[in-house]
Structures are given as structure tokens and as C-alpha cells.
Amino acid sequence: MMVVEGHTIDSETVARFAELMRAYPPNTFTYPEVVRLALSAGVPHEAAHRFADRMLQRMKRNGFISCARSSKVWRRVATIPNEWLQVQA
């Protein structure tokens, strides 16, 4: 479980978000697209932006995505393993 902006996000919601990220067709995506995926996964609207920000930071730190400094487009460089999700939720 994780708490974002006072809302509790359960591990099932995080897993649903990861499945949506994996199924997202292009290998590049923007921040607003990630927020929409978070909302689709069941993250409350008030917490969706912060949740997306935290997940992008964690995925970048662990080498699953990258972003050029001057760009606002994220690029998927590796598949997010299920084991990593269990630890993050």
C-alpha cells in the first residue's frame, strides 16, 4: 500500500497501473498520458498527478524508463517486472 495526497493506493491498483503501462502501445509516452493511465487504474483524481510523478521517478531510478533532459517525452527502455511492483506497493 502507498499513501498519496492522503489517499491510500492499494497494491491491486498499482498492479493495474503497471498492466496498463505494459499494454500501452507506443514505447514513448508523455506525463498527461501517464496521469490518464493512473486514473484508468482507479487512482483517485486528487492523487493521480502525484501518483504518476512518484511512479515515473521510481521507474526512472530503477532503469525502466528514460527521459531526455530537454524533452517531455518518456521512453520505455525495459519491462517492469512483477517482483518490482510487489515491493513498490
N, C-alpha and C positions, 0 to 999 in steps of 0.2 A: 504494500500500500504506500501511496505517497500523498502528501498534503500540498495542494497548490492553491494559493489565494484563499485559504480557508475551506476549500472543498477537498474531500477525501476521494482520491482516484484509486480504485481497486485494481488488483493485478489483472483481472479479466479485461478491463478497459485498456490497460497498457498493451496486453497481448492483441486485442482487437486493432489497436492503433498500429502495431507492428505488422500485422497481417495486411492492413490497408497500405502501409508503406511498401511492403514487399510486392503487392499486387499492382501498385501504381505503375502504369506502363512506361513512361519515359525514365531514363536514368538521370534526368535533371529535373529539379523542382524548385519552386520559389517558396518563400515564407508564407504568403497567403494560402498557397495550396496545402501546406503542412497544417495550417490552422483549420482549414476545411476538413482535412482528414481527421484531425483531433475531434472536431465537432461530430463527424460521422461515426466516430468510435464511441461516442457517448460522454465525452468530456463536457462539463457544464460550460455554457457560453462565457461566463465571467472568468473562468480559469483557462480557457482554450489557448489564449495568446501566451501566457506564462508557461503552460504545459508544453506547447510546441517549442518555445525557446529553450526550456530545460532539456527536452529530448534531443533537439538539434545539437546543443552543447555537448551532451553525453555521447551522442553518435560521432561527433567530430573528434572528441577527445579519444575515443576508442578506435578511430581509424575507419569507420564505416562510411563516412561521407567527407567531402572536402568542399571548400568554397574559396574561389579566388578573392583576394583582398578587395579588389575594385568591383567585383561582381556581386549581385544579389541572388545569384542562381547557385543552388547547392547541387553537387554531383555525387551520385551513389558510386562508391568505389568497392564496396564489399557487402555481402548479405549479412543481415543482422541475425546472429544465431539465437535460437530459443533459450539457451542457457544464460545468455547475457540478459535477456528480458526478465527471467526469473529473479535475477539478482537486483535489477533496477526497480522492480515494482514494490 
